[in-house]
């Protein structure tokens, strides 16, 4: 199914080693990029959207931050295959075809992704890949496609094929395995993103099949979705690693989820804190980094002040620690840390022992730790975090597709409209 525009691996869902994995050399860290669906649904599945977004990635500095994938979602093809059984780009959306667009995007140093579906039709009613997996893999390779998002609509279902089946006739492993094999049969490495809705406990076997796997149904762009997805992700941290990741549907913090160690954050319970409750987001998260520990504090149930002693954090031990908070750039040192957070706000810290590396960290410029504000850009009003409307913000957001803003330290932050 479909979800929002800027996607990234999450700060609180990535992930630990698994011995066997799909070995195509891709997705050593979670993919970062843009997906067309929430921009204008089917109308965004076009060459013009792909190229304007690619140009914006370069001009806004998103490419320099690691955003590389320009991914077109459903509705890019005609409603039927050609007489030879191959997918055909809609000529009204791709007047010169797809390969010339891919070549232009590659020329910018970016990558290109397309959408398909394991069933007879895509979720939007366009041709699916069932029975055509090899031909579709060959087509993707010929066009130079780098990323294949593969949905789960109109797949085998007891009682007949429907868009979203409540009683599947078989396991998703079967049809996702068929597409994996087809992709492996072509000469071009293609990142395989399994949008399989978290069925059949995919996190337990996904690393053998794809480079990422949706571990839940869609993020519907509301807080309930964040709670549902993040609370479930805490129990899946052991199932993936570089090469294959749980997909939390476009939630993320770049500086954390691109750590090459590729390990997960999950809940930890400080001394004296209440135990986690199933189905709710716990306030305290931690996970290892190559040169420190990531710590997350989440005000999931309302505005509150959250404190943690570093001695309670797995992997840190006792003593003075250095820390940097990634949203605000605030830094400090000590044996503990405390943040006053607004409702549904969070703080993401990198904590290191004295003498440890703090490379790739934000500026130490002072900033507020309560970040939810409203900033106005030409033609729209948007909810922003502090880097775009609180302490340290020096002007209007940079507009474009997508929009972004800069802190005084020059760092660019993506904004999801």
N, C-alpha and C positions, 0 to 999 in steps of 0.2 A: 504494500500500500504506500501511500505518499506522505511526505512530511516536509519540514521547512527548509529554507534556502541554504544557509551556511551550515556545513556539517563538519564535525570534528569528533575525534575520540574523546571520551569524557575523562575528567580529572579523577573520577572516583570509580572507574570501572576497568582499569587496565593494570595488569593481568599477568599470570605466572606461567612457568614453563610447562610444556607438554612435549613428550618425547617425539611422537609422530606428528607431522604436519604436512599440509600441501606445500611442496617444495618448488615454487616457481620463482623464488628470489624476490618476491614483491612484499609490500606491506610490512617492512621491518619496524616501522612505527605506524600508528593509526593514520589513515588517509585524511587529508585536509583539503577542502574545496567547496564547491557550490553546486547545488542541485536546483533544477529549474522549476520544480512543481509548484511551490507555494508563491512563486512570483506571479504567474498568470496561468497556472495549470496547463491545459493542452496548448494554449496560445503561446506559451514560452518555449515550446519544443521546436525551436527554429534556429537557423543559421544566424539571424540577426541578434537574437538573445545570446547565443553562444559567443559570438565575436565581441559584442559590447561588454559582456562580462569579462572575457579574457583581457580586453583592453583596460578595464577598470582594475583588474587584479594587478596589472603592471603599474598603472598610473597612481593607484592608491597605496602601493607598497605591500599589498597582500602577498604577492609572489615572494617578496623578500622575507616575509614572516613564515613561509612554508606552505601557503595555500597554493596548490598546483592543479587540482582537478576541476575541470569545467564539465559538469555532468548534466546531460539532457535526459529528462524523465519521459514518461509515457506520451504517446500520440505523435511521435516523430515520423512514423511510417505511413504508407497508404493503408487502406482498410483491407487489402488483400495482397497476397504474394504474387510474384510474376509467374509466368507459365512454367518456369523451371523450378519454382518453389523457393525462390530467394526473397528476402525482405527488400522493399523498395522505399527509399526516402520520399516523403510527400513533396512533390515538386513545388508546391506553393510555399513551403517552409524552407526548402533546401534547393533553390533554383539551380545551383551548380553541383548538386549532390553533396554527400557528406565528406568524402575524402579531401576535397580542396579546403574545407573548413578545418578539418583535423590538421592538415598540413600547415595552415596559418597559425593555429594554436600551438602546434609543436614549434613553429618558428619563433614564438614568443617565450619558449622555455617552459611551457605549460603542458598539461595532459588533458585528454578528452575521454569522457565516459558516455555510455548509452544505457538505456533501460530495456529489459526484456522480461519475459514471464515464463514460468515453467508449465503453464497450462495451455489450453487450446487458444485462449485469448489473453491479452493483457487486462489489467484491471479496468482500463478505459475502453476495452472492446476491440483493440487492434490485434493483429496476428501474434499468437504466442509461439513458443518454440517447441512445444510437444510434438515429437516426431520429426523435427527439423533441426535438432541440436547441432549436428555436424555442419550443416549448411550455414547456420547462423554463426558458428564459431569461425568458419572460413570467411564469411562476410566481414566480421569484426576485424579479423587479422588483415584482410585486404585493404580495409579502410584505415588501418593504423590505430584502432580504438585501444585505449589503455585500461578501461574500467568497465565492467559489466554488472550493473545492478539487476538482480534476477528475482522477480516477485513471485507470488504464490497463488494468484487468482486462477480460477477455472481449471484447477488441477483435479485428478480423479476423486470422485465424491460419491458416496452411497446415495442413491436417489437421483443422480444426474448432475452434470457439471453446473455449478453456480459460481458467482464471483467470489464469494467468501464461504467456503464449505465448513459446516459445523460437524460433519461426520466423514472425514477423509477415507477414501478407499485405498489404504496403503500408507506407507511412511514417506515423509518428505525426503528421507535419505535416498529413496529410489530415484526420484526425478532430479534432485540436486546432484546426485552422483553421475547421472547421465550427462548433465551439462558440464560438470567438472571434467569428465573424460573427454568430451568434445573440445573443450578449451585446451586441454593438455595435448591434443592431437595436432594443433596448429603450431607454427614456428614462432609466433609472437606471444610473449608473456602478457597475459591480461588479468588484471586484478579481479577476482571473483567475489562479488558482494552479494551474499545470500539474504535477500529480504524475505525471510521464511516465517516471520512472525513469532519466533520463539517456540515453535511446535516441536514435539518429539524430543524434548530436552536437548535441543541442538547444541547447547554449549558443551555437552559431554562428547560430541563427535565432530563438531564443526571444523576443527583444525585440520582434519583429514580431507575436508571437502572444499573449503573456501578460505579466502583471506580475511573475511569478516562475516559475521552472522548476526542478524537481528535477534536479540534475546527476549523480545516482547512484541506486543502489538504496537501500533504507531504512537508517537508522541503527538498529541492533539493540540499542542501549543497552549497548554494550561498547567497550573500547578499540580493538579491531580495526576497528570501524566508524569511529571517529574517525580512525584512521590512513588507512584507505581513502579516506574522503571528503576530509579535509584535504589529503592528498598530491595528490589529483587536482585539487582546487580551485586549487592554486597555478598551474596552467597555463591557467586560464580567466579570469584577472583582466581581460582586455581586452574582454570580450564584453557587459558590461552597465553600467547607469548609473541615475540616478534615473528611475523609471518602469518598470524591469525589472531583476530581480536573479536571479543564481544562488541556488538554494535548497539549502543544505547540511543540510537536515533538522534544524532546531531547535537549532543551536549558535550561541551569540552572546554579545556583550558590548555592553550598551546604549549606553554613552557613546561607543563607537567606531563601531558600525554605524549609528547615527542621525546621524552627521555629514552635513550637507546636501551636501557635495561628492560623496558617493556613489561614491568611488573605492576601488579594492581594495588590500589588502595581499597581497604575495606574497613568495617567498623572496628574500633577498639574501645574498651570500657575503662575509663579512668577510675581510680580508687574513689569510692563514695558515690559514683554516678549510677543512676538507674540503668537497668539492663535494656538492651534493644527490644523493641516491640515489632513483631512481624507486620509487614504492610505499612510501616511508618519509617520515615528517614531518621536515622539516629544522628545526634549532633556531632559525634566524634569519629573521624576517619584518619587513616594513616596508611602509607605504603612506601616501599623502598625506592630510592633513586640511585643513579650511578655514583653520586657524590653527596648524598644526604638522605633525608626522609621528607616525603610530602605529608603535610598535616592539613586536614580540612575541618572547619568548624561551620556548622549549618544551623541557622535559626529557622527550623522547619515549622514550628508551631506558633510563632509570634516573635515580636521583638524581644531580645534578651541579651545579656552579657554572658559570653562563654569563655571559660578559662581552662587551661590545661597545664599541668606540670609535665615538663619534658621527660622526666623519669618514668612517667606512665605510658609514654609513647613507644610502641614496639620498635626496636632497632636503634634507640637513642642512648639509653642509659642515663647515668647521673652526671651532674656537672653543668657548667655554663655552656649554653648553645647560642649560636648566631642564627637569626632568622630574617626572612624577607617575605612580605605578603604581596602576592602577584597582582591583585586588582589595583591596589593603591600605590604600590612601590614603597610602602612603609617598611623600615628595617629596625632591628633591635637585637639585644642579646640578654641572656639571663637564664634562669632555671625554669621559667614559666612564661606564658603569654596570655593576654586577655583581650577580647574584642567585643565592643558593643555593636550589635548587629540589628538591622531592621528586620521586620517579618519577611521570611523567605530569602533573606540575604545570606551570604556566606563569605568566609575568609579562607584563602588557599595559601598556605605557607610552605616554603622550602626551609628546612632546618638543617644546619650543619654544625659539626663540632669545630671548635676553634682550630684554625689552620687548614680546614677543609676548603675545597673550591666553592666559590659562589658565582661561577661564570654563568652567563646567560640570565642574569637576574635583573629585575627592573631597577630604575634609579632609586636612590634613597631619599628623594625629595619628599618632604612631609605631605601627608594626605589623610583625609578623613577615612575612618574605617566603616562609616555608615554611608552607603553609596547610592541608594536609589533616589534619583532626581528626574526632572523632566527637562529636556533640552529641545529647542525649536530650531528646525532647519527650514530652508525655503520650501514651502508647500506641505510641510508636515510637522507634527509634534510627536516625539518619540520618548519612551522611557529609556533612560540611560543609567549606567553605573557611573561612579564618581570620576572616572577618567574622561568622561564626556559631559560632565555637568557639575561636578563637585570641585573640591580643592584641587588645583593643578590644571584645570581646564582653561585654555587661553583664548578660545574663539569658537565659532560655529563648527559643527561637524563638517567633514569633507563629504560632499554628496556624490552620488554615482550609483552604480549597480555592482556590488552592494555599497552602502554608505559606511563611513568610518570616521574616526577622529584621532587627533594627535595630542599626546601629553607634551609638556615643555621639554622632556628629555628626548623628544623626537620619535618615540615609539608610536606605531600606528595600531589602533585597536578596531577590529571589525565590529559592526553593529548589525544585528538581525532585525529588519523592520517587522 
